[in-house]
Amino acid sequence: MTMGAPDALRARILAAAAATPSTTRKQGKRQAILAVLASVGVAIMLFDLAGGFAHSRDRPFGQTVRLADGWGLFSAVLTWLVLGRGASTLARSPPVLLFATAASPFALYAWMSHFPTWQTTSDNEIACLLLTFGFAAVPLASFLALRRGLEPSHPGIVGAAAGAMCGALSAVLVLLWCPETDGLHALVGHVLPLVCLIALGAKIGASTLALPKL
């Protein structure tokens, strides 16, 4: 008696997984390390090309540091929520990810509004928007590629959370670079790209992160 097609397929998948589990884990770790190094390298290069810390020299340095390190703390928590899985291979609870993702644009605007308005004569909105996209491109693409076909449920939420994470981390560097904190600039130059990255992550994640249909 021969096995049915579903049983044969299941047997082949289990056999392949049992044959090379260590190699797969090692390759995944290596790819993740390379993705982190590439993300950091591109971010440093873009930051330097854009003028680095000198671009925000007209704003008090203490304010720049407080802007960046406070938002960095939020970004670290968001990163832990998205990447941390504990003993499970599954993503965090979808409601938790959804709440953190939806809260991140509001949190960024509220954090920037907490500081005294500092406005220059230059229009930096488009520059901040483009820099946020530039800093976030490699880490977001890497996350979506490394997690491709691995999310058994709610891949769109996971993708959106990844977009929020990458956008929030990018915002730390942009805050170090950007000399402005007024409300309109915060909305256009900082909050808008974060919202766009969330939407992009959700759209791509819904189609690429889901487990393949057998």
Secondary structure, DSSP 4 states (H G I P E B T S, - for coil): -PPPHHHHHHHHHHHHHHHSHHHHHHHHHHHHHHHHHHHHHHHHHHHHHTTGGGGGTTS-HHHHHHHHHHHHHHHHHHHHHHH--TT-SSPSPHHHHHHHHHHHHHHHHHHHHTSPP---SS--HHHHHHHHHHHHHHHHHHHHHHTTT-BSS-HHHHHHHHHHHHHHHHHHHHHHH-----HHHIIIIIIHHHHHHHHHHHHHHHHHTBPPP-
